[in-house]
Amino acid sequence: MSTTLEKGQTINFYKATMPIILSVFTIYLTIGIALGALPKFVQNNLGFNSLIIGLVIGLQSLATLVTRAYSGKITDTKGAKKSKMSGVILSIIAGVTYIIAVSCQSSPLLALGFLLLARIIHGVGESFLVTGALTWGIGLAGHQSSGKVMTWNGIAMYAGIAIGAPLSIWLSKGFGELNAFVLIMILPAISWISTAKLPAVPVDIDHVRTPFYKVIKTVAGQGLSLAFSSIAFGCIASFVGLFFMEKNWGDASLAFMTFGACYVLTRIFFASFPDRFGGFRVAFVSLIIEAAGQMMIWTSGSKEMAIIGCGLTGIGFSLIFPALGVLAIQKVKPQMRGTALGAYVAFVDLSLGLAGPAAGLAAGWFNYQTVYLFGVICCILSMIILIFNKK
C-alpha cells in the first residue's frame, strides 16, 4: 500500500479505523490516569484546596481549546497523520513533566507549577491527536462513514478515561503516584506504533480555507449544546472521587467504571440511532437521561444510588457527541473537515476547562454533592439551546 491514498480513494472501514481507535484509546487512557490520580495528589500530597484541584483538572481542556484552531489548520494543510503523531509526541513530554512534578512534591508550589505545565502540554497533545485522528479516519474510510468514525473514536476516548481513572487509583494506592505518571509516559508509544503503517490522506493545498471564527459560527448551535452537556461529565471526572471520600464511601473506582461501561455499551448498541431517528431527537432524549443521572447523584443518600446516577449520566452523554457532530460537519466542505471538527470539539474543551474551576467553587462554598446540582442545571441549559438549534 502507498504511503498516501489517491484523492477520493478509501479503504475498508475496520482496516482504516481500528488502528486509529487503538491509538486514541491509549492516549485517553493517559488522560484518565491523570484524572484519577491528580485530585487526591493535589489535595493530600501538595495540600491545596478544591479550587486549585479544579484549576489543575480544567487547565488541560483550556489548553486544548486555545490550540484547536491551530491543530485544525495543521490537519487541513499538513495532513491528519502529521497532526495525530504530533499529539502522541506531546503526550510523552507531558508524562515526563508529570514525573518531574511528583519528584518535586517536597516543594508544593514548585510541584504545582510543573503539574500546570504538564496539563498544558497534555491538553495541546490532545488537541492535535483528536483533530488528526478523526479527520484521518474519515479520510481513510470515506465521508459516508463519518458517523461511525466519530462513534467508535468516542468509544475509545471515554473508555480510555473510564478505565484509566480507576487504574490510576489502584496504582496510586498500591505503588504510589509515580507509577501512574510513568505509565502516562509509556502508553503513547503504543499509540505511535498502532498507526505507523497507515497511509496518509491527501491534502488539498489549493483550497481557500474559511477563517476559524466563521467555522465556529457555523457549528455554534450544536457546539454550545454539546458544551453544556459535557459539563456533567466534567463534574464526574473532576470530583466524584472526592465526593466519595467526603461521604466515607471508599474510592470511586466503581463509579468511574459504571459511567464508562454504560457510555460504551450505549454507543455500541445504539450507534445507529442518530441516523435512524435524527440528531435532534436522540440528543434531546439523551439530555433528559443525563440530567436524571446528575439529579440522582445530587440527591443520593447511598453509594449505590450515586453509582447508578453515574451510569445514567454515561447513558445520556453517550450519543450526544455523534448526534450533533454529524450535523456539524455536514455544514462545511470536505476540505474544511479538520477545522470543523476542531471547532466542534473545542466546545467540549471550553466546557471541561470551565467546569473544573466552576464546580470547584461550588464545592468550596457548599460541598462536593452540590457539584451535581450544577450538572443538572447545565443539562437543562443544553436542552434549551438544542430546542433553538434544531438543524
CORUR-V714046 format. One record per helix or strand of 3 or more residues. SS is the DSSP state (@ for helix, = for strand). FROM is the first residue (numbers start at 1). LEN is the number of residues. If there is no record, write none. Layout:
ss-><SS;SS>
from-><FROM;FROM>
len-><LEN;LEN>
This chain:
ss-><@;@;@;@;@;@;@;@;@;@;@;@;@;@;@>
from-><13;50;68;80;108;143;177;212;253;273;279;303;320;334;368>
len-><33;17;11;24;34;33;19;35;18;5;20;16;10;32;20>
